Structures are given as C-alpha cells and as structure tokens.
Amino acid sequence: MNKRPRTKLVQEGQYVAEVDIELIDSDEGWSPYLSLDDAYKLDDVRMALKKGDLKAASRRARVFNLVPVAV
C-alpha cells in the first residue's frame, strides 16, 4: 500500500478551498482511494463553505474568494 499526497479543490459559491489529502494505492479493490478521515475532511470543508463559516473551513484547508475578471 502506497500513499500519495494530493490537493483537492472544493468549490461552494464564491469560495474555493485547497484541501490536502492522501490517495492510497493498493493491489486490492478499487484504487486509488481516500481514507475515511480524508473523505470526512472534504465533507467538513464543503459544509463549512456552504454555511459561510470561513473560520471553520480555514482550519482544515486554504480558502480563496473567487472574483470575476470580466463580465
């Protein structure tokens, strides 16, 4: 079993969060996959962004505000 660090992007509305996770490579079953903790981390960040709770989201990820460049 090998673990590879990756960054996943989670977007909700005008916010995007970069969440650091580890993908697990294995010879058994479906591969690559996330650990249960990393899946919960992605869900927690998504829910915090959806609620507008940037403080909670920024504890687990890097949060950015999307600004339109042209209309």
ChimeraX attribute file (.defattr): number of C-alpha atoms within 10 A of each C-alpha:
attribute: neighborCount
match mode: 1-to-1
recipient: residues
	/A:1	9
	/A:2	10
	/A:3	14
	/A:4	10
	/A:5	10
	/A:6	11
	/A:7	13
	/A:8	14
	/A:9	14
	/A:10	17
	/A:11	18
	/A:12	15
	/A:13	10
	/A:14	13
	/A:15	17
	/A:16	19
	/A:17	24
	/A:18	20
	/A:19	20
	/A:20	16
	/A:21	19
	/A:22	18
	/A:23	17
	/A:24	16
	/A:25	16
	/A:26	13
	/A:27	9
	/A:28	7
	/A:29	8
	/A:30	9
	/A:31	12
	/A:32	15
	/A:33	15
	/A:34	15
	/A:35	12
	/A:36	8
	/A:37	11
	/A:38	16
	/A:39	12
	/A:40	12
	/A:41	18
	/A:42	21
	/A:43	13
	/A:44	15
	/A:45	28
	/A:46	20
	/A:47	15
	/A:48	16
	/A:49	24
	/A:50	16
	/A:51	12
	/A:52	15
	/A:53	12
	/A:54	18
	/A:55	12
	/A:56	15
	/A:57	24
	/A:58	17
	/A:59	10
	/A:60	16
	/A:61	22
	/A:62	15
	/A:63	21
	/A:64	14
	/A:65	11
	/A:66	11
	/A:67	8
	/A:68	7
	/A:69	5
	/A:70	4
	/A:71	3
